[in-house]
Amino acid sequence: MSSQAPDPLADELRLQERAWERNAVVRTLYRGWYGAIAERLSRVEGATVELGSGMGKLRETVPNAVLTDVEATPWADGVVDAEQLPYADGSLANLVLVDVLHHVPRPARFLDEAQRCLATGGRVVLLEPYCSPVSYRLFRAFHHERTDLDVDPFAETELSSREALDSNQALPTLLFFRHADETATRWPGLEIVEKSCLALLAYPLSGGWRRRPLLPRALVRPTLAIERLIAPLAPLLAFRCLVVLERQEPRRR
């Protein structure tokens, strides 16, 4: 009798699906973030494609989104590699990545592809981990994913393996905050039009996908109100970031 080979991505998505149903705090936070993503999507002509769509929850907020993942899953419409996008030049309105860019082995190749595939005015909208002085230490101490601020985010060598769940949570911080000027120079067609630090209190108290929440559901909204009041402290405390890149008019030669 043959046994089915382990599928780490499928196992992780099943874990997340159980957490989504069980953990109302995580569910509330992510739904709010999906709403923020939807508000920032470009309205130019073209498809909105989510890379690494996981459980497909973006579709609750963006019904017309094309859901893709690096492997076939029950929620994805197709299999797409972020480093080799199967779309024509200038054909997409939006690329959405939620907790995905830091899993891409060569993020520079993804940015090359995004610059190629987006129509003028099209956008990349990313929700990713952020390494603040507080979150960096907690990520390093307690999170199961690697968090290394000492890598070169522009390297052509693979910064993580081809395994779907391998990652470096520090990559978005390096690309769009610490080395934002170099990112802008390397990809002049992708202007960083927005970047914000968020998730100061409620998210770390939510327990995430693997732990029980320390924050009662009834206190989520009051806690988010406190976060808004202490927003100036976000660079010191934040666990997440929201980044929006917009495709600019190609330069004439």
C-alpha atoms as one frame of an Amber mdcrd trajectory, in Angstrom:
protein
   0.000   0.000   0.000   1.507   3.344  -1.043   1.362   6.293   1.341   0.693
   9.809   0.128   3.773  12.023   0.050   3.792  14.928   2.537   2.620  18.241
   1.111   3.898  21.063   3.370   1.893  23.783   1.608  -1.361  21.840   1.829
  -0.690  21.077   5.494  -0.020  24.745   6.217  -3.187  25.852   4.429  -5.258
  23.332   6.347  -3.744  24.705   9.564  -4.610  28.240   8.485  -8.133  27.229
   7.524  -8.716  25.798  11.004  -7.225  28.917  12.589  -9.439  31.148  10.412
 -12.562  29.390  11.668 -11.390  29.218  15.287  -9.578  32.515  15.815 -11.982
  35.445  15.471  -9.194  37.936  16.187  -7.093  36.802  13.218 -10.206  36.703
  11.046 -11.164  40.271  11.999  -7.652  41.609  11.366  -7.199  39.976   7.975
 -10.615  41.047   6.774  -9.700  44.608   7.675  -6.427  44.284   5.779  -8.172
  42.817   2.728 -10.469  45.828   2.808  -7.468  48.161   2.885  -5.971  46.295
  -0.082  -9.212  46.578  -2.058  -9.285  50.352  -1.495  -5.824  50.670  -3.036
  -6.342  48.630  -6.184  -5.913  50.348  -9.517  -8.974  50.802 -11.712  -7.091
  50.604 -15.009  -8.089  47.947 -17.521  -6.753  44.479 -16.846  -7.007  41.577
 -14.428  -6.349  41.658 -10.702  -4.161  38.648  -9.888  -3.329  37.439  -6.404
  -0.090  35.499  -6.090   0.130  32.960  -3.292  -3.594  33.192  -2.624  -3.632
  30.591   0.132  -7.207  30.003   1.318  -8.573  32.460  -1.223 -10.031  34.891
   1.312  -9.232  37.936  -0.857 -12.183  36.942  -3.034 -14.584  37.812  -0.198
 -13.542  41.441  -0.726 -12.413  41.415  -4.374 -14.794  38.977  -6.101 -13.201
  39.301  -9.545  -9.656  38.531  -8.389  -7.802  35.737 -10.179  -6.407  33.509
  -7.434  -3.104  31.736  -8.070  -0.565  29.825  -6.037   2.836  28.277  -6.516
   1.228  24.828  -6.324  -2.232  23.567  -7.199  -4.656  24.061  -4.295  -8.450
  23.777  -3.926  -8.708  27.586  -3.752  -6.452  28.662  -6.612  -7.582  29.223
 -10.191  -4.132  28.332 -11.488  -0.473  27.710 -10.703   1.813  30.726 -11.153
   5.458  31.299 -10.293   6.033  34.878  -9.089   9.427  34.923 -10.819   7.990
  33.900 -14.216   4.573  35.475 -14.621   2.600  34.001 -17.558   1.031  37.321
 -18.558   1.587  39.590 -21.539   3.452  42.868 -21.232   1.263  45.631 -19.801
  -1.757  43.367 -19.414  -2.482  43.430 -15.662  -4.241  46.002 -13.521  -3.050
  44.672 -10.158  -0.830  42.131  -8.494  -1.763  41.376  -4.879   0.606  39.593
  -2.497  -0.394  38.851   1.094   2.438  37.263   3.083   4.037  36.113  -0.168
   6.953  38.311  -1.267   9.141  37.178   1.626   8.734  33.595   0.340   9.956
  34.416  -3.187  13.538  33.102  -3.581  14.601  35.961  -5.877  12.363  38.980
  -5.174  14.295  41.037  -7.735  12.983  38.738 -10.465   9.431  39.244  -9.235
   9.870  43.026  -9.413  11.238  42.666 -12.951   8.150  40.679 -13.895   5.750
  43.060 -12.157   7.266  46.013 -14.007   6.824  44.108 -17.276   3.275  42.823
 -16.779   1.503  45.804 -15.236  -0.335  48.316 -17.370   0.542  51.975 -16.858
  -1.203  52.963 -13.641  -1.396  49.329 -12.535  -0.350  48.444  -9.020   1.409
  45.919  -6.832  -0.247  45.859  -3.402   1.629  43.983  -0.696   0.858  43.103
   2.914   4.018  41.714   4.482   5.924  41.286   7.747   7.759  44.388   8.948
  10.938  44.350  11.039  10.677  47.058  13.661  13.045  47.040  16.653  10.357
  45.218  18.658   9.005  42.821  16.043  12.446  41.848  14.749  13.471  40.523
  18.141  10.185  38.689  18.640  10.247  37.235  15.136  13.772  35.964  15.735
  12.884  34.502  19.129   9.465  32.984  18.517   8.490  32.839  14.834   9.055
  29.663  12.847  10.132  31.581   9.706  13.653  32.917   9.198  14.158  36.662
   9.730  17.569  37.912   8.531  18.265  41.603   7.927  21.836  40.956   6.781
  21.054  39.542   3.326  21.294  41.408   0.031  17.646  41.686  -1.120  18.749
  42.426  -4.702  20.855  39.272  -5.073  20.378  37.108  -8.156  21.126  34.030
  -6.080  18.203  32.414  -4.316  17.604  33.948  -0.888  15.494  30.980   0.157
  14.891  27.536  -1.278  12.252  26.655  -3.864  10.147  25.078  -1.113   6.843
  26.976  -0.955   7.112  27.756   2.765  10.789  28.701   2.948  11.242  32.435
   3.495  13.016  35.434   4.948  10.575  37.772   6.684  13.059  40.657   6.515
  12.937  41.037   2.713  10.034  43.554   2.503  11.665  45.763   5.146  14.938
  45.700   3.246  13.413  46.379  -0.175  10.876  49.080   0.649  12.194  50.747
   3.782  15.916  50.322   4.438  16.922  50.241   0.748  13.934  52.018  -0.795
  16.135  54.430  -2.772  17.995  51.587  -4.451  14.729  49.788  -5.171  13.419
  52.958  -6.847  16.609  53.241  -8.902  16.552  49.621 -10.044  12.843  49.649
 -10.944  12.035  53.189 -12.086   8.786  51.951 -13.590   7.508  50.906 -10.161
   7.042  53.948  -7.960   6.515  53.351  -4.247   3.352  55.440  -3.826   2.513
  54.272  -0.311   4.160  52.412   2.518   2.883  52.204   6.038   3.715  50.293
   9.192   0.825  48.641  11.016  -0.159  45.875  13.432   1.268  47.314  16.618
  -0.742  45.527  19.319  -3.710  43.477  18.118  -1.782  41.292  15.684   0.949
  40.097  18.075  -1.781  39.427  20.656  -3.900  37.499  18.135  -1.802  34.351
  18.359  -1.468  34.274  14.575  -2.075  30.991  12.783  -0.430  28.767  15.380
  -1.224  30.013  18.891  -4.252  30.818  20.976  -5.192  34.509  21.006  -4.229
  36.540  24.052  -6.705  39.238  23.036 -10.448  38.647  23.547 -12.531  39.326
  20.469 -14.483  42.025  22.318 -11.269  44.010  22.779 -10.122  43.938  19.155
 -11.756  47.202  18.114 -10.714  49.096  21.265  -7.172  47.815  20.735  -7.206
  48.966  17.114  -8.404  52.382  18.330  -5.405  52.512  20.668  -3.151  51.583
  17.741  -4.439  54.598  15.821  -3.645  56.836  18.777  -0.079  55.561  19.039
   0.483  55.438  15.266   3.589  57.698  15.529   5.265  54.769  17.325   4.636
  52.402  14.418   8.263  52.386  13.152   9.290  51.098  16.589   6.475  48.618
  17.249   4.937  47.451  13.959   4.744  43.807  12.916   3.330  44.347   9.420
   3.616  46.726   6.505   1.380  47.716   3.608   3.237  48.736   0.436   1.809
  49.998  -2.858   3.864  50.213  -6.067   2.414  51.890  -9.147   3.497  51.299
 -12.738   4.674  54.511 -14.326   4.588  55.511 -17.968   7.438  53.721 -19.743
  10.305  56.028 -20.561  10.733  56.904 -24.226  14.130  56.195 -25.690
